[in-house]
């Protein structure tokens, strides 16, 4: 059950991460910073402000990619654990049936 939970958690994490990356344009801090740079209210060089905004976006996407990799590892570990449990269950069942057949 834990292995299934790990796989489900990894899938949910990936879905949430994708939504966060897609929702970057609706981030109020990002919107406010973009507007201030474009209007000239923020006292930085226009190119520097645009680089700041692009860097913020790239950092957000890079962090999302990193989390995506972690969630994929969770999924792979969960699948391995499921395989391991099923293998142990099959071997145990097989040994049990051999012993019970010999008794009869």
C-alpha positions as CSV (number, residue, x, y, z in Angstrom):
1,X,0.0,0.0,0.0
2,X,2.9,2.3,0.8
3,X,4.4,1.7,-2.7
4,X,1.1,2.6,-4.3
5,X,0.9,5.7,-2.2
6,X,4.4,6.7,-3.3
7,X,3.5,6.3,-7.0
8,X,0.2,8.2,-6.6
9,X,2.0,10.9,-4.6
10,X,4.6,11.2,-7.4
11,X,1.9,11.6,-10.0
12,X,0.0,14.2,-8.0
13,X,3.2,16.1,-7.4
14,X,4.0,16.2,-11.1
15,X,0.5,17.5,-11.9
16,X,0.7,20.2,-9.3
17,X,4.1,21.2,-10.5
18,X,2.9,21.5,-14.1
19,X,0.1,23.7,-12.9
20,X,2.5,25.9,-10.9
21,X,4.7,26.4,-13.9
22,X,1.8,27.2,-16.2
23,X,0.4,29.6,-13.6
24,X,3.6,31.7,-13.4
25,X,2.0,34.4,-15.6
26,X,-0.8,34.9,-12.9
27,X,1.7,35.3,-10.0
28,X,0.8,38.8,-8.5
29,X,4.5,39.5,-7.7
30,X,5.6,38.7,-11.2
31,X,2.8,40.8,-12.7
32,X,3.5,43.8,-10.5
33,X,7.3,43.6,-11.2
34,X,6.7,43.3,-14.9
35,X,4.3,46.3,-14.9
36,X,6.8,48.4,-12.9
37,X,9.7,47.6,-15.2
38,X,7.7,48.3,-18.3
39,X,6.3,51.6,-17.0
40,X,9.7,52.7,-15.8
41,X,8.4,53.0,-12.2
42,X,11.1,50.6,-11.0
43,X,14.4,52.5,-11.2
44,X,16.6,50.0,-13.0
45,X,17.9,50.0,-16.5
46,X,15.0,48.8,-18.8
47,X,17.2,45.9,-20.2
48,X,18.3,45.0,-16.6
49,X,14.6,44.9,-15.5
50,X,13.7,42.6,-18.4
51,X,16.6,40.4,-17.6
52,X,15.4,40.3,-14.0
53,X,11.9,39.2,-15.1
54,X,13.2,36.6,-17.5
55,X,15.6,35.3,-14.9
56,X,12.7,35.0,-12.4
57,X,10.7,33.0,-15.0
58,X,13.7,30.8,-15.9
59,X,14.4,30.1,-12.2
60,X,10.8,29.1,-11.6
61,X,10.9,26.8,-14.6
62,X,14.2,25.3,-13.5
63,X,12.9,24.7,-10.0
64,X,9.9,23.0,-11.5
65,X,12.1,20.8,-13.6
66,X,14.1,19.8,-10.5
67,X,10.9,18.9,-8.6
68,X,9.6,17.0,-11.6
69,X,12.8,14.9,-11.5
70,X,12.3,14.2,-7.8
71,X,8.7,13.2,-8.3
72,X,9.7,10.8,-11.2
73,X,12.2,9.2,-8.8
74,X,9.4,8.7,-6.3
75,X,7.3,7.0,-9.0
76,X,10.2,4.7,-10.0
77,X,10.9,3.8,-6.4
78,X,7.2,3.1,-5.9
79,X,7.1,0.9,-8.9
80,X,10.2,-1.0,-7.8
81,X,8.6,-1.6,-4.4
82,X,5.4,-2.8,-5.9
83,X,7.5,-5.3,-8.1
84,X,9.5,-6.4,-5.0
85,X,6.3,-7.0,-2.9
86,X,4.6,-8.9,-5.7
87,X,7.7,-11.0,-6.3
88,X,8.0,-11.9,-2.6
89,X,4.3,-12.7,-2.4
90,X,4.6,-15.0,-5.4
91,X,7.7,-16.8,-4.1
92,X,6.0,-17.2,-0.7
93,X,2.8,-18.5,-2.3
94,X,4.8,-20.9,-4.5
95,X,6.8,-22.3,-1.6
96,X,3.7,-22.7,0.5
97,X,1.9,-24.6,-2.3
98,X,4.9,-26.9,-2.7
99,X,5.0,-27.7,1.0
100,X,1.3,-28.3,1.2
101,X,1.3,-30.6,-1.8
102,X,4.1,-32.7,-0.3
103,X,2.0,-33.1,2.9
104,X,-0.9,-34.5,1.0
